[in-house]
Amino acid sequence: MGNLWISAKVLLEGLGLEVVVPPPCTKKTLSLGVLHAPEFICLPLKINLGNYMEAAEKGADTIIIAGGRGPCRFGYYCRLEKEILDDLGYEFRMIVLEPPENNFLEVIQNIRALSKCSMFQMINAVRTAWFKCCAVDEVEKKVQIVRAWESCPGLADKIYREALKNIDKAQTIKEIFFAKLNVLEAFNDVPVEPEREVIRLALVGEIYTILEPFANQNIERHLGKLGAEVKRSIYLSSWVNDHLLGSILPMESTKEACRMSSPYLNYFVGGHGKETVGSAVKFSREGFDGIIQIAPLTCGPEIVAESILSKVSFSEKIPVMTIYMDEQSGEAGLITRLEAFVDMIRRKKLSQKTATRK
Ligand code: SF4
């Protein structure tokens, strides 16, 4: 799921476990999943299944997966995936980490159950993973802005890719800090077009589709090329703080977005449906120019959210577009829809400007 592997890898290696990072998601990964998954299951399961098969080729024998509860299929992923893999003859051991409901001690117990490492080793591993997670998020937030302004298209992404490699290689907190600092400086040196008419768009929706560029067909990169700064409703570090650490750290939180979903949606509908509605409200009140909801086709919580977003769009006066992803989605079709959405927002801004001048 996006760059989660960087923090997960350092955490598990710090616990003394050997980690096999599956190859980055490709069409082959998806095809493997699609071939063996139920047709109407959501996209993340299909991609995950392909990831496991590719990891098996590299020697992985154990899968650690998060559990889930509530009205969403995620809680069944582990069972379903295990049965499919067993049927195919893979002999994976599957460890399911159930959601700890903000109980930090339970998080520690779950992590300790994975290996017999010392408490010191575990604290060190958790600290390093956390710092990497925050560094990656900071770099992502920066590239989401720089892409929209750069005058040499592709330069920001080159720096971004290099930064991820350096953060992954960093062994100590000091090295992580300098890797992040270097990249933030490199971004400041990217040549920009200051007179470009940049717009601000927010991405809301299901966590996997938001965070994994293969699942969203590099939507952030396409929007950057079209001159749109992007902000997501979910970043990994804030998710960890909200769901595993009980929001003890003073950082941006999706809890505020959940509160803002009222009166449009007052109930938990599973997945991130409530956050999607609340984030759309929050971003519109922060002055964003448009909202894009992305989700896997057949995702229940996001279908509920979509049905409410038209009301949010009308009441909060903000354009909203919904894009569902599955194995049939094509990148060219996505780009056409993004171009039309961005054009529509630019025209709207222009007509508002002209009306104010009159
Ligand atoms: S949130 Fe949506 S995509 Fe994710 S597991 Fe639940 S139903 Fe599937």
Residues whose N, C-alpha, C, O or C-beta is under 5 A from the ligand:
A	BS01	SF4	C42 C72 R73 F74 E206 G271 P296 T298 C299 G300
